[in-house]
Amino acid sequence: MYCTFCDIVARKEPATIYYEDDEVIVFENLLRWVPVMLLVVPKKHMTQADLWTDMGTVARVAVEMGKKHCPNGFRLLSNFGGDAMQSQPHAHVHVIGGAHLGLYVRERYS
């Protein structure tokens, strides 16, 4: 199965890289909903559920990147499955910020 994130890790696809070590790579999300949208990705291919079982280095790096690039505040989030708009099977955490992000939900769902 093709994986865009594995190709970025292998340098087969281009990306603007902000951080990299032996376990994790951080690159700019192509989506631009807010000024800062980074993806914190384990280099080893795994699912979201596998990542969230042991966040380890990914969690530490996500917080460091948030503090560095969004000093006034940031959100960390992950999408699980189609209803949550997960578009990549490779585990990842979004770091979003650089602007006031507002409320999580605008209306109440019943």
N, C-alpha and C positions, 0 to 999 in steps of 0.2 A: 504494500500500500504506500502510495506517495505521501510524504510528509514535508511540507514547506519548512517547518522549523528545523527538522533534521538536515535539510539542505542548507539552511542558514548556518547551522553549527559547522557543517562540512565545507562552508564557503562556496557552495555551488549556486547559491542565490545571494543577491546583494542585500545588505542591511546596514543601517547606521548603528554601530555598536557603541554602547556607553560604558560597559563593564564586561570583563570576562575573567574567569579563573578556571581551574580544572573541572569544576562541577556545574557552573552556572554561566549563562550568557544573558546580557541585557541589551535589548535593541529597541529602536523606535518603532512604534506601531504605525502602520501605513494609514490607519484611520486617524482623523484629526478633529475629534469632537470637542476637545479641550486643548489648551496650549501644551500640556505635557501628557503624553500617552506612551508609556514604556511597557515592554513585555519582559518579565523575568522568567527565564526558561531553563529548566535543568537540561544539561547537554545529553543525558541519557533519555531516550524515548520512554515515556511512561504515561499513564492516564492521569486525569485530574484526581481521581479517587486515590491512586497510588501516591501522588505527590502529597495530598492532604493527610495521609497516614503518617508521614514524617516530613514536615516542612523544612527542618534543618537549615541548611545554607541558603536555600531559596528564600525563606522568610527573612533571614538576617539581611541578605542583599536587597530584598524588596524594600525593607524599612530604610536602609542606608540610601538607596536611590531616591526614595520619597523625600527624606530629609534634605538631601543635596539639591534636588531639582524642584522641590515644592516646599520651600521653607515656611510658608504660611498654612500648610495643611495639605493632605492628600488622602486618597482612598486606595485601598488594596482590594481587588476583587477577582473572583474566578467564576467562570460560567461552566455549568455542568449540564450537558445535553442540549438538544435542539430548542426546547421551550425557553431555555436561558440564553439562546443565541451563541452557543459554543460553536465556533467555526473551524477550529483546529483540534485534531485528536491528541496532539502532543501537549502534555501538561504545561501550564503557564499561569502566572499571576500578573494582572494588570496593575500598574501604578498610574493613577490619573490625578491631575491637579493643575496648578498654575493659574487657577481662577476659582472664584466662589462656585461651588458645585451645586448648591441648592438642596432641595429636599430629595429624598430617595423616591417617593411616590407622590404624584400630584393629585390623585383622586383615590378614594377608597374603593376597593374591589370587594364584592360580596360573593 
